[in-house]
Amino acid sequence: MEHIIRKIRQIYPVSDEALQALQANMELRYYPKDTRIVQAGVTDRLVYFIEEGIARSVFHHNGEDTTTWFSQEGDVTFGMDSLYYQQPSVESVETLSDCKIYVIHIDKLNALYELSLIHISEPTRRTPISYAVFCLKKKKKKQQKHHSKKSK
């Protein structure tokens, strides 16, 4: 996960413990060039972290393709409608080269949030790069413990 970790750490200082928790819940997959990893019209609940390669998000309409985003090594990609609204994706994500990608189901990622181990800063298409920032939420965890001791 060298490229992914480097990209995350360029954005935010993150602990090894948080990255280990994330990686322990991911599955490594290899996709050949021209593979649709997210299919328009299908609900896909996976988050894709690109370690090697490049992909594009694309709308297919009336035989025309409109590329909306490129994701490269270290970036995160997913079907936005599927992930946020549990609805079929309106766009596809296609590999433009052979890709090495780490995937995690959104439920596993959310479980990490519930444990207060990982916090994600959502990628937006308004920024020049898409990214996910993960950090260990020790401070919050300590505050919760402290608060619960006071309550007793």
N, C-alpha and C positions, 0 to 999 in steps of 0.2 A: 504493500500500500504506500510505497514511497512517494508517488506523485500526489496522491490524495492527501497524505499527511502534510507534505510540503505546502500544498495549496491552502489547507486549513490553517496551518501555522503562519502563513503569510498574512492571513486576515486577522487571526486572534491567537494569543498564547494559550495553549491547551495542554493539559496534563497527559502523561503517558497512560495513566490509569483510565482516563476517559476514552482515549483512543483504543485501548485494549478492550474495554467494555463494548465499544462499537464494533470492532473487528471480530470479536468473539460471536457476535450475532449476525455476521454477514456470511454470504456464500459467494465463492469465486466462480465466475462463469466466463466462458470464451465464446464470442460471437463472431462469425465470419463477416466479411464485407457484404453490404447490401441486405443485412438482416433487419427486419422490423422487430425491435425489442419491445416496443409499445405499439399496439395495433389500434388504429382509429375504430371506434364502434365497440371496443371491448373495455371492460373495467379492469384495470391493472393496478394492483395495490403495492407494487414494488418501487423502491427508490434505487436508482442505478448510479453508482460511483465509478467514474471512468478512470481506470488506472493507466491503460494504454489505448490509444486510438482516438477516433473522432466520430461524432454522431450529429445528426441534425433532427430538429423537430420540424414537421412538415404537414400542411393541410393538403389533402387530395380532393379536388372538386372539379367535376366535369372534365376529367382527363388531364387537368392541369395540377402541377405541384407548386405550392408556395412555401418556401422555407421560411420559418419564423425564428429559428435560433440554431446556433451551433454550440456543441459541447465538446470539450477536448479533455486531454489528460488532466486529472485533478478535479474536474467539474462533476456536478451532480445533474442528472436528468430524470424525468418522470412524466407520466401523463397527468397534467395538472387537474383536470376535471375528475379523474379517477381518484387521485390522492385527496383532494380537498372536499369533493362533493359526493364521492362514491358513485359516480355516474360514468358511463362509457366515455372514453377519451374522444375528443373531437379532432385530435391530431395524432399522427404517428411519430415515433422516434425510430430513425433508421441509422444503422452504422454506415459510415463512409469509408471505413477501413476495417481490417481485422481488429477486434477490440477485446481487451481483458477488463472485465467489469465486476466489481463487487456489488452484490445486491442484498437488500434487507427489506423485509416486509414491513409495511408501515405500522402494523400492530406490534411488531417487535421493537421498532423505534419508539413508538408511544409507550411501551412497557418500560423502556429505559427512562423516559420522561417521568413516568409514575414513580419510579424508584429514586427520582431526583438525581440520577447519575449524569444525564446528558441534557443539554439545552441546545436547541437548534435555532439559528437565525435564518429564517426562510430565504431561499434564493429568490430574487426578483428579476424580471426582465428589464427593469429600468437601469440596472447596473451594468457595467461593461463586461462583467463575468458572472456566471452563476456559481454559487458556492454554498456550502453549509459550514457553519461554525459550531463546534461542539466544545463545551466546557464542563468541567466537574463543578457541581453546585454544592460544594462543601459548606460554604457560608450559609446557604439557605438551610441545609441539613442541620448545621450546628444551631441555627436560630430556632428551628422547629424543636430540637431536643431541649434547648434552654427554655423555650416557651412552655413546653409540656411539663417540665420540672416545676416551673413557677405555678402552673395551674393546679398541681396536686396539693 
